[in-house]
Amino acid sequence: MASALSPPRLPKPKSIQPSHYYESFLEKKGPRDRDYKKFWAGLQGLTLYFYNSNRDSQYVEKLDLRVFVKLRDEAPWGSSQDPGTHFCLVLRNQEIKFKVESVESREMWKGFIVTVVELRVPFNLTLLPGHLYMMTEALAKEEARRALEMPSCFLKVSRLEAQLLLERYPECGNLLLRPSGDGSGGVSVTTRQALNGTPVVRHYKVKCEGPKYVIDVEQPFSCASLDAVVNYFVSHTNQALVPFLLDEDYEKVIGPALPKQLPPASITPVSSHNKLPPLPNQDENYVIPIGDDPAANYVNGDVPSPSRPVVQKPRKLAKFQAKPPKTPVMPKPEPKGLNSGLAKKLAVSSAQVFSPTTGLAGVTAELEEKLQRRRALEHAAARTGDQQANLQA
């Protein structure tokens, strides 16, 4: 019998090579590696991908450059001279050492990384005009990509949730974008900085006017994208403001992207070597792009920082005549120490702040304790006022 004909073999589809701004071989050594390991590396967007070979389309490792801190040249271990083939990439939570084949390759990698992270072509490196032209093209592609992408520090949280996130996780950054609370479709910027040793929270409005975003300052500043808005605040504060970016460990606790409730207060703190390095001269670098008027309507608005205690002022008792006429019953005044917008909402138990629909159903025990103390103070003050009125009557 004739053997059955086997179906013809189809050629395997060729893997599509990813498009990178720049790619070449890199030898990488991480904090836990004993020696360098050679990869084919490619830079795309704000991510550095590593492949086993230049024919692979699936990466085996990657580095997120959104937590970029700086680049520095580094001499090899045991040598006091730098041969020009080593450099170190310092991220917010780790340092990665690289070894390349030549000085030109090192300068190329440093130039492309700075171009995509800081959105500028570095002209202080040892590069040829052709190399600078390649980086200019990469800069245009990166700006176009970011114009269509939401910044990583944008979270769909309320004003109070933004404050609590910045207070709870200072090592993740101190600048956060969020939807505007007035329902206009714009965005707001919430920042938390130390001014004379005291944490200060400020809020800034960003209006959406057609395809552009206008930062509502004394001299309105127009930006082509939300990423440009973030760069405006970072550059105008001498990089004292750092975009908020949750680490993977925090995302596992809070949620994959948008936190709906705050994590419990018993979270293990991050070790000291993973925290952000202290900002240089924070008090001197406290540059406020919007007017430094504490009574402004939106900048440093009516919501105080949750970490700042509310001081209860003594209540003055009203003076009554010997035989006062009967007056209609008026609602009891609130204590003066709770005259801010947030305190008023807490005093009357408004559902607008701590309603389950706002995502604060799981408010922390720390805030619950503060709320109970404030209610107890208000109740005691009101009862004391009634007793004094009854005695004088």
C-alpha positions as CSV (number, residue, x, y, z in Angstrom):
1,M,0.0,0.0,0.0
2,A,1.1,3.5,-0.7
3,S,1.9,5.5,2.3
4,A,-0.4,8.4,3.0
5,L,0.9,11.7,1.8
6,S,2.0,14.0,4.6
7,P,0.7,17.6,4.5
8,P,3.3,20.0,3.3
9,R,5.3,21.8,6.0
10,L,4.6,25.5,6.1
11,P,7.5,27.8,6.9
12,K,7.6,29.1,10.5
13,P,6.5,32.8,10.6
14,K,9.4,35.0,11.3
15,S,9.3,36.9,14.5
16,I,8.8,40.6,14.2
17,Q,11.7,42.5,15.6
18,P,10.7,45.2,18.0
19,S,11.4,48.8,17.1
20,H,13.8,50.6,19.4
21,Y,15.2,54.1,19.6
22,Y,18.6,52.5,20.0
23,E,19.9,49.0,20.5
24,S,23.3,47.2,20.9
25,F,25.0,44.7,23.1
26,L,25.2,45.5,26.8
27,E,26.8,43.7,29.7
28,K,24.6,44.1,32.8
29,K,25.3,43.6,36.5
30,G,22.4,44.1,39.0
31,P,22.5,44.4,42.8
32,R,22.2,40.7,43.2
33,D,24.5,39.6,40.4
34,R,28.0,38.4,41.0
35,D,29.3,39.1,37.5
36,Y,28.3,40.8,34.3
37,K,25.9,39.1,31.9
38,K,25.8,39.9,28.2
39,F,22.4,40.9,26.6
40,W,21.1,42.4,23.4
41,A,19.5,45.6,24.8
42,G,17.0,48.0,23.2
43,L,15.5,51.3,24.4
44,Q,11.8,52.0,23.6
45,G,9.9,54.7,25.3
46,L,10.8,54.8,29.0
47,T,11.7,51.1,29.1
48,L,15.0,49.4,28.6
49,Y,14.5,45.8,27.3
50,F,17.0,43.0,27.4
51,Y,17.1,40.0,25.1
52,N,19.2,36.8,25.0
53,S,20.3,37.6,21.4
54,N,19.6,40.1,18.6
55,R,17.3,37.6,16.9
56,D,14.9,37.3,19.7
57,S,11.6,39.2,19.8
58,Q,10.7,38.3,23.4
59,Y,12.6,40.1,26.1
60,V,13.8,38.3,29.2
61,E,14.3,41.4,31.5
62,K,13.4,45.1,31.5
63,L,14.1,48.2,33.4
64,D,11.6,51.0,34.1
65,L,13.2,54.4,33.5
66,R,10.4,56.3,35.0
67,V,12.2,56.0,38.3
68,F,15.4,57.4,36.8
69,V,17.7,59.4,39.1
70,K,21.0,59.9,37.3
71,L,23.8,58.4,35.2
72,R,27.4,58.3,36.2
73,D,30.7,56.9,34.8
74,E,32.3,54.2,36.9
75,A,35.7,52.7,36.9
76,P,35.9,48.8,37.0
77,W,36.2,47.1,40.3
78,G,39.8,47.2,41.6
79,S,40.9,50.0,39.3
80,S,41.3,53.7,39.9
81,Q,41.1,54.6,36.2
82,D,38.0,54.6,34.0
83,P,38.8,53.0,30.6
84,G,35.6,54.5,29.3
85,T,33.6,51.3,29.0
86,H,31.7,51.3,32.3
87,F,28.8,53.4,33.5
88,C,26.1,53.1,36.2
89,L,22.4,53.7,35.9
90,V,21.0,54.9,39.2
91,L,17.3,54.3,39.7
92,R,15.1,55.2,42.6
93,N,15.3,51.7,44.1
94,Q,18.5,50.2,42.7
95,E,21.7,50.8,40.8
96,I,22.6,48.9,37.7
97,K,26.1,48.6,36.3
98,F,26.8,48.3,32.6
99,K,29.9,47.5,30.5
100,V,30.1,48.2,26.8
101,E,32.6,47.6,24.0
102,S,33.8,51.2,23.5
103,V,33.7,54.8,24.7
104,E,31.4,55.6,21.7
105,S,28.9,53.0,22.7
106,R,28.9,54.3,26.3
107,E,28.2,57.8,25.2
108,M,25.5,56.7,22.8
109,W,23.7,54.8,25.6
110,K,24.0,57.7,28.0
111,G,22.8,60.1,25.4
112,F,19.7,58.2,24.4
113,I,18.7,57.5,28.0
114,V,18.9,61.2,28.9
115,T,17.0,62.1,25.7
116,V,14.0,60.0,26.5
117,V,14.0,60.6,30.3
118,E,14.5,64.4,30.3
119,L,13.2,65.1,26.8
120,R,16.3,66.9,25.7
121,V,19.3,66.1,23.6
122,P,22.5,66.2,25.7
123,F,25.1,68.2,23.9
124,N,27.8,67.8,26.6
125,L,28.7,64.2,25.6
126,T,31.4,63.1,23.2
127,L,29.1,62.5,20.2
128,L,29.3,63.1,16.5
129,P,26.7,65.2,14.6
130,G,25.2,62.0,13.2
131,H,24.6,60.7,16.7
132,L,23.0,63.9,17.8
133,Y,20.7,63.8,14.8
134,M,19.6,60.2,15.8
135,M,18.8,61.5,19.3
136,T,16.8,64.4,17.8
137,E,14.7,61.9,15.9
138,A,14.2,59.8,19.0
139,L,13.2,62.9,20.9
140,A,10.5,63.7,18.4
141,K,9.1,60.1,18.6
142,E,9.1,60.1,22.4
143,E,7.3,63.5,22.5
144,A,4.6,62.2,20.1
145,R,4.2,59.0,22.1
146,R,3.8,60.9,25.4
147,A,1.3,63.2,23.9
148,L,-1.1,60.2,23.4
149,E,-0.3,58.6,26.7
150,M,-1.5,59.4,30.2
151,P,1.4,60.2,32.7
152,S,2.2,57.4,35.1
153,C,1.6,59.8,38.1
154,F,-2.1,60.3,37.1
155,L,-4.5,58.4,39.4
156,K,-8.3,58.6,39.5
157,V,-8.6,59.6,43.1
158,S,-10.3,62.4,45.0
159,R,-8.5,65.3,46.6
160,L,-8.4,63.8,50.0
161,E,-7.2,60.4,48.7
162,A,-4.4,62.2,46.8
163,Q,-3.3,63.9,50.0
164,L,-3.3,60.6,51.9
165,L,-1.3,58.8,49.3
166,L,1.4,61.5,49.2
167,E,1.5,61.4,53.0
168,R,1.6,57.7,53.3
169,Y,4.2,56.9,50.6
170,P,6.6,59.9,50.5
171,E,9.3,57.6,49.0
172,C,7.1,57.1,45.9
173,G,7.1,60.8,45.0
174,N,5.4,64.1,46.0
175,L,3.5,65.2,42.8
176,L,0.3,63.5,41.7
177,L,-2.2,64.2,38.9
178,R,-5.9,63.6,39.4
179,P,-9.2,64.4,37.9
180,S,-10.5,67.9,38.7
181,G,-13.2,67.9,41.4
182,D,-15.4,70.6,39.7
183,G,-16.6,68.2,37.0
184,S,-15.2,70.4,34.2
185,G,-13.2,67.6,32.7
186,G,-9.9,69.1,33.6
187,V,-7.2,67.8,35.9
188,S,-5.6,69.0,39.1
189,V,-2.1,68.7,40.5
190,T,-1.6,67.9,44.1
191,T,1.9,68.4,45.7
192,R,3.3,67.8,49.1
193,Q,6.6,69.6,50.1
194,A,8.4,70.5,53.3
195,L,8.4,74.2,54.0
196,N,10.6,75.2,57.0
197,G,10.3,71.6,58.2
198,T,6.5,71.5,57.9
199,P,4.7,69.4,55.3
200,V,2.5,71.6,53.0
201,V,-0.1,70.3,50.6
202,R,-1.0,72.4,47.6
203,H,-3.5,72.0,44.8
204,Y,-3.3,73.5,41.3
205,K,-5.9,73.7,38.6
206,V,-5.1,72.7,35.0
207,K,-7.7,73.7,32.4
208,C,-8.3,71.8,29.2
209,E,-8.8,74.3,26.4
210,G,-9.1,72.3,23.1
211,P,-6.0,70.2,22.5
212,K,-3.9,72.1,25.0
213,Y,-3.7,72.1,28.8
214,V,-3.4,75.5,30.5
215,I,-1.9,75.8,34.0
216,D,-3.9,78.4,35.8
217,V,-1.2,80.6,37.2
218,E,-0.7,84.4,37.3
219,Q,0.7,84.2,33.8
220,P,-1.1,81.1,32.3
221,F,1.2,78.5,30.9
222,S,0.1,76.4,28.0
223,C,1.2,72.8,27.6
224,A,0.7,70.4,24.6
225,S,0.2,67.3,26.9
226,L,-0.3,66.2,30.5
227,D,3.3,65.0,30.4
228,A,4.4,68.5,29.6
229,V,2.4,69.7,32.7
230,V,4.4,67.3,34.9
231,N,7.6,68.5,33.4
232,Y,6.6,72.1,34.1
233,F,6.3,71.5,37.8
234,V,9.4,69.4,38.0
235,S,11.6,72.0,36.1
236,H,10.2,75.0,38.0
237,T,11.0,73.5,41.4
238,N,14.6,72.5,40.5
239,Q,13.5,68.8,40.5
240,A,12.3,69.1,44.1
241,L,9.0,67.7,43.0
242,V,9.1,64.1,42.0
243,P,6.2,62.4,40.0
244,F,4.3,59.9,42.2
245,L,4.9,56.3,41.0
246,L,3.8,53.3,43.1
247,D,6.3,50.5,43.4
248,E,5.1,47.0,42.5
249,D,4.9,46.0,46.2
250,Y,2.5,48.9,46.9
251,E,0.4,48.1,43.8
252,K,-0.1,44.6,45.2
253,V,-1.6,46.1,48.4
254,I,-3.5,49.0,46.9
255,G,-4.6,47.6,43.6
256,P,-3.3,47.2,40.1
257,A,-3.7,50.8,39.0
258,L,-6.3,52.9,40.7
259,P,-6.5,52.6,44.5
260,K,-10.1,52.3,45.7
261,Q,-9.3,52.2,49.3
262,L,-6.3,53.0,51.4
263,P,-4.1,50.1,52.7
264,P,-4.1,49.3,56.5
265,A,-1.7,51.2,58.7
266,S,0.3,48.1,59.6
267,I,2.2,48.0,56.3
268,T,5.9,47.1,56.8
269,P,7.9,50.2,56.0
270,V,10.3,50.1,53.1
271,S,14.0,49.6,54.0
272,S,16.2,52.6,54.0
273,H,18.2,51.7,51.0
274,N,15.1,51.6,48.8
275,K,13.9,55.0,49.8
276,L,14.4,58.2,47.8
277,P,17.6,60.1,48.6
278,P,16.9,63.3,50.5
279,L,16.1,66.2,48.2
280,P,19.0,68.8,48.3
281,N,18.0,71.9,50.2
282,Q,14.3,71.3,50.2
283,D,13.5,74.6,52.0
284,E,15.6,76.6,49.4
285,N,14.2,74.7,46.4
286,Y,10.6,75.3,47.5
287,V,9.6,77.1,44.3
288,I,5.9,77.7,43.9
289,P,4.9,78.2,40.2
290,I,1.5,79.6,41.3
291,G,1.2,82.7,43.5
292,D,2.5,82.2,47.1
293,D,-0.8,83.4,48.6
294,P,-2.0,81.1,51.4
295,A,-5.5,82.5,51.0
296,A,-5.7,81.6,47.3
297,N,-8.9,79.9,46.3
298,Y,-7.3,76.7,45.0
299,V,-3.6,76.7,45.7
300,N,-3.2,75.3,49.2
301,G,-7.0,75.2,49.4
302,D,-9.3,74.5,52.3
303,V,-8.1,71.0,52.8
304,P,-5.4,70.8,55.5
305,S,-2.7,68.2,55.5
306,P,-4.0,65.1,57.4
307,S,-0.7,65.0,59.3
308,R,-1.2,68.5,60.8
309,P,-3.2,68.5,64.0
310,V,-6.2,70.8,64.3
311,V,-5.7,73.1,67.4
312,Q,-8.9,73.6,69.4
313,K,-9.4,77.2,70.4
314,P,-11.2,78.1,73.6
315,R,-14.8,78.8,73.1
316,K,-16.0,82.3,74.2
317,L,-19.4,82.2,76.0
318,A,-21.9,84.8,74.9
319,K,-23.1,87.4,77.5
320,F,-26.8,87.3,78.4
321,Q,-29.0,90.0,79.9
322,A,-30.6,89.5,83.3
323,K,-33.9,88.6,81.8
324,P,-33.3,87.8,78.2
325,P,-36.3,87.6,75.9
326,K,-37.1,84.2,74.4
327,T,-35.3,83.7,71.2
328,P,-35.9,81.1,68.5
329,V,-33.8,78.0,68.7
330,M,-30.8,78.4,66.4
331,P,-28.5,75.6,65.3
332,K,-25.5,75.1,67.5
333,P,-22.3,76.8,66.2
334,E,-19.4,74.7,65.3
335,P,-16.1,75.1,67.2
336,K,-13.8,77.6,65.8
337,G,-10.9,75.2,65.6
338,L,-12.8,73.3,62.9
339,N,-13.5,76.1,60.5
340,S,-11.8,74.5,57.5
341,G,-13.7,72.8,54.7
342,L,-12.6,69.3,55.6
343,A,-13.3,69.8,59.3
344,K,-16.8,71.1,58.7
345,K,-17.5,68.0,56.6
346,L,-16.2,65.8,59.4
347,A,-18.1,67.6,62.1
348,V,-21.5,67.1,60.4
349,S,-20.7,63.6,59.2
350,S,-21.2,64.5,55.6
351,A,-21.4,61.6,53.2
352,Q,-19.6,63.5,50.5
353,V,-16.1,62.6,52.0
354,F,-16.4,59.3,53.7
355,S,-19.3,57.8,51.7
356,P,-18.5,54.3,50.4
357,T,-19.1,55.7,46.9
358,T,-16.0,57.8,47.1
359,G,-13.7,54.9,47.7
360,L,-12.9,55.8,51.3
361,A,-15.0,53.1,53.0
362,G,-11.9,51.4,54.3
363,V,-10.5,54.6,55.9
364,T,-7.6,53.8,58.2
365,A,-7.8,53.4,61.9
366,E,-5.7,56.5,62.3
367,L,-8.2,58.7,60.6
368,E,-11.1,57.1,62.4
369,E,-9.4,58.0,65.8
370,K,-8.9,61.6,64.7
371,L,-12.6,61.8,63.6
372,Q,-13.9,60.4,66.9
373,R,-11.7,62.9,68.9
374,R,-13.0,65.8,66.9
375,R,-16.6,64.8,67.3
376,A,-16.1,64.3,71.1
377,L,-14.6,67.8,71.4
378,E,-17.5,69.3,69.5
379,H,-20.0,67.5,71.6
380,A,-18.3,68.5,74.8
381,A,-18.1,72.1,73.7
382,A,-21.8,72.2,72.8
383,R,-22.9,70.6,76.1
384,T,-20.8,73.1,78.1
385,G,-22.5,76.0,76.2
386,D,-25.9,74.7,77.0
387,Q,-25.1,74.3,80.7
388,Q,-23.8,77.9,80.9
389,A,-26.9,79.1,79.2
390,N,-29.2,77.2,81.6
391,L,-27.3,78.5,84.7
392,Q,-27.5,82.1,83.6
393,A,-31.2,81.7,82.7
